[in-house]
Amino acid sequence: MDRRLSPLIAFDLDGTIAHTEAVSYADAVDLLQTHYNLPITMEIWYARYHGMAGPSLINALNADFATDLTWADYLHHRRARVPAMLAKGVNPAPGVLQVIRTLHTQGHPIALASNSDPTRVSLTWQNLTGQRSAGIDLAQVFAAKTFNAISDTGTGRAKPAPDIYLNLLQTLHLAPHQVLAVEDSPIGVAAATAAGIPCWGYVGLSPTPEELGTKLKAAGAKRLLAHWDDFLPLLAKYKLPKPKA
């Protein structure tokens, strides 16, 4: 593919690059159960809150359980648990490190568009396994092109609001059709789609890929990706959509 006609690839982080959800969601559910006494299970989390973060998550919990949780209090407790939660290591999605290394080596434009705050992103890079053997340092690769909606003070709108992607477009001086997002949650797909950005849905880490695929398509995903080994061949055939008038 001619790089002049290639899209910038905007990667989601949790559940797309890193299998953080294997530990993060269980930790969130444990916090909500033990500290806030909410009757939430992993099944409920995946069905109702998958991909949510920031005030939108707290608003959904308060609406569902008639509680008065605050984002500041929840963030305080979650952050205190993150270092220990990630310290044992986080696995990458199979094949994704090789894809990112290839794109980076070829000079293909890439960026990170994550609901995780900067501190959480940094800790994820520090604990993501396999980078040395893959010959890549993701903190360095994404250092200048990481976009978050949630700041360290807890301000900003997370996905499904399009803020992250709108900020990316404005900062990098790109039109929506010049970007291709990859997301693993309906909320992430909705955020990219609301910004006018085409989005592929990744289901490779989901415990229920068929069910997730249906939800991703309903949210606006143009294509489903089951394994990162398929990404580069599909990208080579990708044609930029025509810009909207």
C-alpha positions as CSV (number, residue, x, y, z in Angstrom):
1,M,0.0,0.0,0.0
2,D,1.3,3.5,-0.9
3,R,1.8,5.2,2.4
4,R,0.6,8.5,0.9
5,L,-2.8,6.8,0.5
6,S,-2.7,4.9,3.8
7,P,-4.7,5.7,6.9
8,L,-3.1,6.5,10.2
9,I,-3.9,3.5,12.4
10,A,-5.4,4.6,15.8
11,F,-5.1,1.7,18.2
12,D,-7.2,1.3,21.3
13,L,-5.1,0.0,24.2
14,D,-7.1,-2.2,26.7
15,G,-8.4,-5.3,25.0
16,T,-6.9,-4.4,21.7
17,I,-3.1,-4.1,22.2
18,A,-2.9,-5.3,25.8
19,H,-4.9,-8.0,27.6
20,T,-5.3,-5.7,30.6
21,E,-9.0,-6.5,30.8
22,A,-8.1,-10.0,32.0
23,V,-6.9,-8.4,35.3
24,S,-8.5,-4.9,35.2
25,Y,-12.2,-5.9,34.9
26,A,-11.9,-8.5,37.6
27,D,-10.2,-5.9,39.8
28,A,-12.9,-3.3,39.1
29,V,-15.7,-5.8,39.9
30,D,-13.9,-6.7,43.1
31,L,-13.7,-3.1,44.1
32,L,-17.3,-2.4,43.4
33,Q,-18.3,-5.5,45.3
34,T,-16.1,-5.2,48.4
35,H,-15.8,-1.4,48.8
36,Y,-19.1,-0.1,47.4
37,N,-21.3,-3.2,48.1
38,L,-22.7,-3.4,44.5
39,P,-24.0,-6.8,43.3
40,I,-21.9,-6.8,40.1
41,T,-20.5,-9.9,38.5
42,M,-18.1,-10.3,35.5
43,E,-21.1,-11.2,33.4
44,I,-22.9,-8.0,34.3
45,W,-19.7,-6.0,33.7
46,Y,-19.2,-7.4,30.2
47,A,-22.9,-7.0,29.3
48,R,-23.3,-3.5,30.7
49,Y,-20.0,-1.6,31.3
50,H,-17.5,-3.1,28.9
51,G,-15.3,-0.2,27.6
52,M,-16.7,2.4,29.9
53,A,-14.4,4.7,31.8
54,G,-14.5,8.1,33.6
55,P,-17.6,9.9,34.7
56,S,-19.7,8.0,32.1
57,L,-19.0,4.7,34.0
58,I,-20.0,6.3,37.3
59,N,-23.1,7.8,35.9
60,A,-24.1,4.4,34.5
61,L,-23.5,2.7,37.8
62,N,-25.5,5.4,39.7
63,A,-28.4,5.1,37.3
64,D,-28.4,1.3,37.5
65,F,-28.0,0.9,41.3
66,A,-29.5,4.2,42.6
67,T,-26.2,5.0,44.2
68,D,-24.3,8.3,44.6
69,L,-20.7,7.3,43.7
70,T,-18.4,10.0,42.6
71,W,-15.7,9.7,39.9
72,A,-13.1,11.3,42.2
73,D,-13.6,8.7,45.0
74,Y,-13.7,5.7,42.5
75,L,-10.6,7.0,40.7
76,H,-8.7,7.3,44.0
77,H,-9.4,3.7,45.0
78,R,-8.8,2.3,41.5
79,R,-5.5,4.1,41.1
80,A,-4.3,2.8,44.5
81,R,-4.8,-0.8,43.2
82,V,-3.3,-0.4,39.6
83,P,0.4,-0.9,40.4
84,A,-0.2,-4.2,42.2
85,M,-2.8,-5.2,39.6
86,L,-0.3,-4.8,36.7
87,A,2.9,-5.8,38.5
88,K,2.6,-9.5,37.6
89,G,2.7,-8.6,33.9
90,V,0.2,-8.1,31.1
91,N,0.1,-10.1,28.0
92,P,-0.2,-8.5,24.6
93,A,-2.9,-9.6,22.1
94,P,-1.4,-12.4,20.0
95,G,0.4,-11.0,17.0
96,V,-0.1,-7.3,17.8
97,L,3.5,-6.5,18.7
98,Q,4.7,-7.8,15.4
99,V,2.0,-5.7,13.6
100,I,3.1,-2.5,15.4
101,R,6.8,-3.2,14.9
102,T,6.2,-3.7,11.1
103,L,4.1,-0.5,10.8
104,H,6.6,1.5,12.9
105,T,9.6,0.2,10.9
106,Q,7.9,1.0,7.6
107,G,7.2,4.5,8.8
108,H,3.4,3.9,8.7
109,P,1.6,6.5,10.9
110,I,0.2,5.1,14.1
111,A,-1.3,6.5,17.3
112,L,-2.9,5.4,20.5
113,A,-6.4,6.4,21.4
114,S,-7.2,5.2,24.9
115,N,-9.7,5.7,27.7
116,S,-6.9,4.9,30.2
117,D,-5.3,8.0,31.8
118,P,-1.6,8.7,31.2
119,T,-0.4,7.1,34.4
120,R,-2.3,3.9,33.6
121,V,-1.0,3.8,30.0
122,S,2.6,4.3,31.3
123,L,2.2,1.4,33.8
124,T,0.7,-0.8,31.1
125,W,3.8,-0.2,28.9
126,Q,6.1,-1.0,31.8
127,N,4.4,-4.3,32.5
128,L,3.5,-5.5,29.0
129,T,5.4,-8.7,28.3
130,G,7.1,-9.7,25.0
131,Q,8.3,-6.3,24.0
132,R,12.0,-7.1,24.2
133,S,11.7,-10.4,22.3
134,A,9.6,-8.6,19.7
135,G,12.2,-5.8,19.3
136,I,9.9,-2.9,20.2
137,D,9.4,-0.4,23.0
138,L,5.8,0.7,22.9
139,A,6.3,3.6,25.3
140,Q,8.8,5.0,22.8
141,V,6.8,4.2,19.7
142,F,3.6,6.0,21.0
143,A,5.3,8.7,23.1
144,A,4.4,11.6,20.9
145,K,1.1,10.2,19.6
146,T,-0.9,9.1,22.6
147,F,-4.4,10.6,23.0
148,N,-6.5,10.4,26.2
149,A,-9.8,12.0,27.2
150,I,-9.3,11.4,30.9
151,S,-6.6,13.5,32.5
152,D,-4.8,12.8,35.8
153,T,-7.3,15.1,37.4
154,G,-10.3,13.2,36.1
155,T,-11.6,15.8,33.6
156,G,-12.6,15.2,30.1
157,R,-15.1,12.9,28.4
158,A,-14.1,9.3,27.8
159,K,-15.5,7.1,25.0
160,P,-18.2,6.7,23.8
161,A,-17.9,10.5,23.5
162,P,-15.8,11.2,20.4
163,D,-13.4,13.6,22.2
164,I,-10.3,11.4,22.0
165,Y,-10.6,11.0,18.3
166,L,-11.6,14.6,17.6
167,N,-8.5,15.7,19.5
168,L,-6.4,13.3,17.5
169,L,-7.8,14.7,14.2
170,Q,-7.2,18.3,15.3
171,T,-3.7,17.7,16.6
172,L,-2.4,15.6,13.7
173,H,-4.3,17.8,11.1
174,L,-6.1,14.8,9.6
175,A,-9.6,14.4,8.1
176,P,-11.6,11.5,9.5
177,H,-11.3,9.4,6.3
178,Q,-7.5,9.5,6.7
179,V,-7.7,7.5,10.0
180,L,-8.6,3.9,10.6
181,A,-9.4,3.0,14.3
182,V,-9.3,-0.5,15.8
183,E,-11.4,-1.0,18.9
184,D,-12.6,-4.0,20.9
185,S,-15.7,-2.5,22.5
186,P,-19.0,-1.1,21.2
187,I,-18.2,2.0,23.2
188,G,-14.9,2.5,21.4
189,V,-16.4,1.8,18.0
190,A,-19.2,4.3,18.8
191,A,-16.6,7.0,19.7
192,A,-14.6,6.6,16.5
193,T,-17.8,6.4,14.4
194,A,-19.1,9.6,16.1
195,A,-15.9,11.3,15.0
196,G,-16.5,10.2,11.4
197,I,-13.6,7.7,11.6
198,P,-13.9,4.2,10.0
199,C,-13.4,1.6,12.6
200,W,-12.5,-2.1,12.6
201,G,-13.6,-4.3,15.5
202,Y,-11.2,-6.6,17.2
203,V,-12.7,-9.7,18.9
204,G,-9.5,-11.8,19.5
205,L,-9.4,-11.5,23.3
206,S,-13.1,-11.7,23.9
207,P,-14.5,-14.8,25.8
208,T,-17.5,-14.5,23.5
209,P,-16.2,-13.3,20.1
210,E,-19.3,-14.0,18.1
211,E,-21.5,-12.1,20.5
212,L,-19.0,-9.2,20.7
213,G,-18.8,-9.1,16.9
214,T,-22.5,-8.6,16.6
215,K,-22.3,-5.7,19.1
216,L,-19.4,-4.1,17.3
217,K,-21.1,-4.2,14.0
218,A,-24.2,-2.7,15.5
219,A,-22.0,0.1,16.9
220,G,-20.6,0.8,13.4
221,A,-17.6,-1.4,12.9
222,K,-16.8,-1.8,9.2
223,R,-15.0,-5.1,9.6
224,L,-14.2,-7.6,12.3
225,L,-10.7,-8.8,13.1
226,A,-10.3,-12.1,14.9
227,H,-6.5,-12.2,14.9
228,W,-3.8,-9.6,14.4
229,D,-2.1,-11.9,11.8
230,D,-4.9,-10.9,9.5
231,F,-4.4,-7.2,9.9
232,L,-1.5,-6.3,7.6
233,P,-2.9,-8.3,4.6
234,L,-6.3,-6.6,5.0
235,L,-4.6,-3.2,5.4
236,A,-2.7,-3.8,2.1
237,K,-6.0,-4.0,0.3
238,Y,-7.6,-1.1,2.2
239,K,-8.7,1.9,0.2
240,L,-9.3,5.3,1.8
241,P,-13.0,6.1,1.7
242,K,-14.1,9.3,0.0
243,P,-14.2,12.3,2.3
244,K,-17.7,13.4,3.2
245,A,-18.8,16.6,1.6
